[in-house]
Amino acid sequence: MNNKFTKSLLALSLVGLSVAASAQDMGADSTTRFQKKSFRTWSIGLNGGILSHYTPFNGESNGDYKSPQISWGYGGYIKKQILPGFGIQADFLAGTIKGDNANSLPAGSVAQGNSSFATRIQWSGDVVANFTIANVSLNQKRNFLSPYLTAGAGYLSSSAHDFNTPDGINTSYHENWFIPIGAGFKFGLSRAVNLDLGYTVSFMKSRDFDGVTSALNDRYSYAHAGIEIALGKRKSSQLQNYSAIAALREESAAESNELRNRLAIAEQNRLRDEEAYAAFTKDFGDDDGDGVANKYDKCPGTPSGTVVDGAGCPLKVPAPVIREKVIVTEADRKVVGEAIKNLEFELGKATIKERSYPTLDRVADLLVQKNFSLKLAGHTDNTGSMQLNLALSKDRAEAVKAYLVSKGANASTIEATGYGPNQPIATNKTAAGRQQNRRVEFSLF
C-alpha cells in the first residue's frame, strides 16, 4: 500500500507541474490601473526533510527514547490562499521515524544502547490554516520573504517496531488523530515559484506511536525544504506575498505622471494660441486708427482723423455734406429690436436662417425710407479660438449688411464690425450666458 501511495503522490505532483507549466503559457493579464486584478490563489508544493521523535516540547527525557536518529520523509500539499494573510492547506506525508536508547532501561547500560524503535508512517494527511505575514512593503509589490504559521488537524496510518525494549511492542498499521503546528519561511524566487523552509510538530492523540505505552501522548517533528508552485495567469502575482499598498502607490504615481503630461500639453497649446492671437492682433490691428488693418495699410502712421483710401493712404477731404438731423423714433427702435430678437444663423456659420428674413426686410425698408445709418456689431461667446471667433463675428455682421443691401439699403450707410468674444454681456460659464453673448447688435443713427 505504501508503494501505491508513493506512486499516487508522484502522479499528483506531475499533474500539478503540468498545470503550472500550462498556466505559465497563458496570455498576459489584461487588467489596467485601478481595475480588478487576478491573483494566483491555488498552489501545490513538494518537500522532503528530516523526521524525528525529538521536538522542543519533549522535556529532559525526550519521550520514551533518549536519542533520535536521522531519517528521511517526503510530502506535498495543495493550498488555497483566501486572503493575503490566510489560506487553507491540505498536507500529505510519508516516512519513517527512528530512535534508540529507551528511557525505561538503566542509563548508560549495554541494554539501553541496544534498544531502538522504528515507526513507519504509511500515509498521513491533514488540513491546516496557513497564516502568512502579508506583504506590507511600501515599495515592493511582491514580497521576497514571507514567514508563516500553520495549525490544524490530521489523520495518519502507522506501525511501530521496537527492538530490545522490554515494554515495547510491535504494532500493525492502525490510524490515529494528530494536531500539527508549524512555522516556516517562503522565499519568492519568481511570480510562480517559492522556496519553502518549514518545521512542524505533530501532537499524537495516542501513547503508543513509538511502540511504548507511556503516560503522555507521543509527538514527532518534520523539518523540511521544498518548492511551492503557484497556479494562475502568467503575469499574475501570488496573493500571499502581494502588497496592495505598493501597487496603489505605483498606480497613483503613474496616474499623477499622466495628468502632469496632460497639463503640460494643455499649457503648450495655450501658449501656442496666445502666440497665434498676438500675431493676429499685430496683423489685423489698426495702430494709426485709420480703419485699415496694419497688414493692408500701405501708409502706416497717418494722423488721427485723416481720411484714407482702402490702402490706408490719405485722400483729399471732400467738402462737408450737411445732412438733415435724423430722428430715431421708438417705432424705429422697435423694428430694429424685433430684427435682433429674431436673427438666427446656421450653427457655426454666417448663413442667415430664412425665418429671420421678414424682420430684416422691415429694417431694410426703414433704412431706405428714412436714410438712416446703421452700425452692425457681431459678437460671440468664448468657445473656440480667438481667431475663429473674431472671423465668425465679422462674417455674420457682413452677412446681415449684404442682405440689407440686397433689399435696397445704401451700403455706404451701413458699417459691419466683428468683436468676437471681447464684449460679453453675460457670463460665459453657463449655456444661457453664452447664448446671450452670441448676437449681432443693430445701432441706428
Steps between C-alpha positions, in 0.01 A plus 500: 500500500796728571621463140152584373489814711847607382405450136178695552689788661750514214218492244325785680823702499551445126144611430553812709821581317324458165221733609755756616688476169183550297403792725836661424416499127165676537452851363608807690268640758285769340426694818576871507552756768241509780303210350437159653815287503537125480737319737652156533306343788551128439839338550659159536818408684746215527746463786740265670675510834586347833251307715579469871330411825688791657304826538553817709212379721642161605665602825823364645416133446422566133200267509533122511839493322787723588683526166338586166633357175496692175248359254354648187143578410326651203174683450291740299206732532226688319416850622225754434590857599181677608646827631851645474563376853282189518469175305381140537754225434471119464827318582615147417798325665673162509823367651659326798577634848784339695657523845716301745603481867169422669448708814341202675843326514791598730682803368832417335442126508574267210130409492403862458753545219357201314136615524328690218175549312383577148150633427394490138248763388313328222305816416414821674259776404398820673316826439656810652443873504800685355559845649742703288649831606365690200719735303477853642784650296448855373723451196500131400179342368640147543640398837823299482480359855166375637500348853202280583334297779279192460259314727228244436408132536603178325461126474769239430571127471816370670665186641771479768783247540704493821835328540641380837251712693331302782180708511486560124268322262473464126176635358333449167384793290226693679357851481527787745416869519765765548527880521772661283646839595771653286695806389724587211617741233430525131741672264346635180723388212257622230133580447422128504770326706586519872768327703330356812690435825288380791480310827191319629430325833219245496331426835362143490175402663656161587764386753642204310613674179857378569387157629542596865187592692588792726318744723504779239391516139779464245616763253738531207650775282562556129761753384469543126608693192302510180365684201158663473349571157218755482241439228340777297544748217851562382536862618283469812658538845456263790238623744706387801792735428325789321515853645185695413658812652801489267275428200274795585800731535634384164165546325446841663847610389423392142167683510667813639769489232235466229308797638818708510567412137149603403536829688831564324337437161211731591746770604687464170173533310409810702834664424462412133153659491632810673777531243249455218273763653792740545595454135137550394468814713818641349390430142137602532536778754473865400785687667433834329122476536425564133270200463746292293664195658879516544546209261336692214597857599734638233538829685542421871513777754247736340385777738181447691191608308663476158269370230669206328429266213477121514880472520520738796645792306362857542222622269402853418229597742177570311289795588291432805149378429237656716247239591167554655485387858362151521250423773468138607153428641389230740323327212829492310678349799222240532556389140872463566439323830276241336766440234764443768268268695410289196847490339635141480794343317593146404710336776863616476435681169415850368193373310177679605203271555194573281269564797706813574430658158161670577633714788820583306280612208331752728841635607598536132180692429571728796850578372368573148212717616679709762861478374621390843857392561540159662788345695509118519714349780554123500580320828571138606557306823849381603461145363777422250809697409517881495588509130198293395261699721619835361460375145155350568366816668627717213356263236157499666486880516605514133232242414229723654637804313502308171138395551384857579687636197334231284165642615586854391689647798793735429824306565686820589266562794556156653810412706572136587750415778591178679611498866517126565473414873653832619173675601286245690171611656462189714716230656658239273490240777139398427317395184244781547774759537684378192171514303461868594857575393446354149328802338506773233416846633324765283563873572296760310627855468 
